[in-house]
């Protein structure tokens, strides 16, 4: 009975870990953009976007600087998250699972994920401050167009 309980507990913890991992990936893919204009990639370097949104060279330069500043921090945070996930996996693969250590590791993983989301939103807010209201409206429209085009391409492939 003890062996069965252990196996169920270990499997349950592993299942919880995978659920949390994939939930984090799904959230990251949503972009956490809070309705802020966001296009894929380095949109401020795309000629069509620069022209339609009427971005100045100074704005493009400032957006790139903001992106690089935040990107460096995000790289560090993502590395810390990966290390925390490895530590968690090692904890749940042990024969004798330490419940407190597992919960502490989950808390650490959640903290890193929250920091990544927060930093991504702060970066978007910083970029948003560089843009005029008209430019934000143009980018929002372009984002909708991009999503529609992407959905149409996906539907055609089915």
C-alpha positions as CSV (number, residue, x, y, z in Angstrom):
1,X,0.0,0.0,0.0
2,X,2.8,2.4,0.8
3,X,4.5,1.7,-2.5
4,X,1.2,2.4,-4.4
5,X,0.7,5.6,-2.5
6,X,4.3,6.7,-3.3
7,X,3.8,5.9,-7.0
8,X,0.5,7.8,-7.1
9,X,2.1,10.8,-5.3
10,X,5.2,10.8,-7.6
11,X,2.9,10.6,-10.6
12,X,0.7,13.3,-9.3
13,X,3.6,15.6,-8.6
14,X,5.0,15.0,-12.1
15,X,1.5,15.6,-13.6
16,X,1.3,18.8,-11.7
17,X,4.7,19.9,-12.9
18,X,3.8,19.3,-16.6
19,X,0.5,21.1,-16.1
20,X,2.3,24.1,-14.6
21,X,5.0,24.0,-17.4
22,X,2.5,24.0,-20.2
23,X,0.3,26.6,-18.5
24,X,3.3,28.8,-18.4
25,X,4.1,28.2,-22.0
26,X,0.5,29.0,-23.0
27,X,0.6,32.2,-21.0
28,X,3.9,33.3,-22.5
29,X,2.5,32.7,-26.0
30,X,-0.5,34.9,-25.2
31,X,2.0,37.7,-24.9
32,X,0.6,39.3,-21.8
33,X,0.1,42.4,-23.9
34,X,-2.8,43.9,-22.0
35,X,-4.2,45.2,-25.2
36,X,-1.0,47.1,-26.0
37,X,-0.1,47.2,-29.7
38,X,2.2,44.3,-30.4
39,X,3.2,42.7,-33.6
40,X,5.4,39.6,-34.0
41,X,9.2,40.0,-33.9
42,X,11.0,43.2,-34.1
43,X,8.1,45.0,-35.7
44,X,9.7,48.4,-35.4
45,X,12.3,47.2,-37.9
46,X,9.8,46.2,-40.5
47,X,9.6,48.7,-43.3
48,X,5.8,48.4,-43.8
49,X,5.2,49.0,-40.1
50,X,7.6,52.0,-39.9
51,X,5.9,53.6,-42.9
52,X,2.3,52.9,-41.9
53,X,2.8,53.9,-38.3
54,X,5.0,56.8,-39.3
55,X,7.7,55.9,-36.9
56,X,10.7,58.4,-36.7
57,X,14.2,57.1,-36.7
58,X,14.5,58.3,-33.1
59,X,11.5,56.3,-32.1
60,X,12.9,53.1,-33.8
61,X,16.2,53.7,-32.1
62,X,14.5,54.2,-28.6
63,X,12.3,51.1,-29.1
64,X,15.3,49.0,-30.0
65,X,17.2,50.3,-26.9
66,X,14.2,49.4,-24.7
67,X,13.9,46.0,-26.2
68,X,17.6,45.2,-25.7
69,X,17.6,46.4,-22.1
70,X,14.7,44.3,-21.2
71,X,15.8,41.3,-23.3
72,X,19.0,41.0,-21.4
73,X,17.1,40.8,-18.1
74,X,14.6,38.3,-19.6
75,X,17.4,36.0,-20.7
76,X,18.7,35.9,-17.1
77,X,15.2,35.3,-15.7
78,X,14.5,32.5,-18.2
79,X,17.8,30.8,-17.3
80,X,16.9,31.0,-13.6
81,X,13.4,29.5,-14.4
82,X,15.0,26.6,-16.3
83,X,17.4,25.9,-13.4
84,X,14.5,26.0,-10.9
85,X,12.5,23.6,-13.2
86,X,15.5,21.2,-13.3
87,X,15.8,21.4,-9.5
88,X,12.1,20.6,-9.2
89,X,12.3,17.7,-11.5
90,X,15.2,16.3,-9.5
91,X,13.2,16.6,-6.3
92,X,10.1,14.8,-7.7
93,X,12.2,12.0,-9.2
94,X,13.7,11.0,-5.8
95,X,12.6,7.9,-4.1
96,X,11.7,9.8,-1.0
97,X,9.9,13.0,-2.0
98,X,10.3,15.9,0.4
99,X,6.9,17.6,0.2
100,X,8.2,20.9,1.7
101,X,11.1,21.1,-0.8
102,X,8.7,20.3,-3.7
103,X,6.4,23.1,-2.6
104,X,9.3,25.5,-2.2
105,X,10.5,24.7,-5.7
106,X,7.0,25.3,-7.1
107,X,6.9,28.6,-5.3
108,X,10.3,29.6,-6.9
109,X,9.1,28.5,-10.3
110,X,5.9,30.6,-9.9
111,X,8.0,33.6,-8.8
112,X,10.3,33.4,-11.9
113,X,7.3,33.1,-14.2
114,X,5.6,36.1,-12.6
115,X,8.8,38.1,-12.9
116,X,9.0,37.2,-16.6
117,X,5.4,38.2,-17.2
118,X,5.9,41.5,-15.3
119,X,9.1,42.3,-17.1
120,X,7.4,41.6,-20.5
121,X,4.5,43.9,-19.6
122,X,6.9,46.7,-18.4
123,X,8.8,46.4,-21.6
124,X,5.6,46.8,-23.6
125,X,4.5,49.8,-21.5
126,X,8.0,51.4,-22.0
127,X,7.6,51.0,-25.7
128,X,4.1,52.2,-25.6
129,X,5.3,55.5,-24.1
130,X,7.5,56.1,-27.1
131,X,4.5,56.0,-29.4
132,X,1.9,58.7,-30.1
133,X,-1.8,57.8,-29.7
134,X,-2.2,57.7,-33.5
135,X,0.7,55.3,-33.8
136,X,-0.7,53.0,-31.1
137,X,-4.0,53.0,-33.0
138,X,-2.3,52.1,-36.3
139,X,-0.3,49.3,-34.6
140,X,-3.4,47.9,-33.0
141,X,-5.1,47.9,-36.4
142,X,-2.1,46.2,-38.0
143,X,-2.0,43.6,-35.2
144,X,-5.7,42.7,-35.9
145,X,-5.0,42.4,-39.6
146,X,-2.0,40.2,-38.9
147,X,-4.0,37.9,-36.6
148,X,-6.7,37.6,-39.3
149,X,-4.2,36.8,-42.0
150,X,-2.6,34.2,-39.8
151,X,-5.9,32.6,-38.9
152,X,-6.8,32.5,-42.6
153,X,-3.5,30.8,-43.5
154,X,-4.0,28.2,-40.7
155,X,-7.6,27.5,-41.9
156,X,-6.4,27.0,-45.5
157,X,-3.8,24.4,-44.4
158,X,-6.5,22.3,-42.7
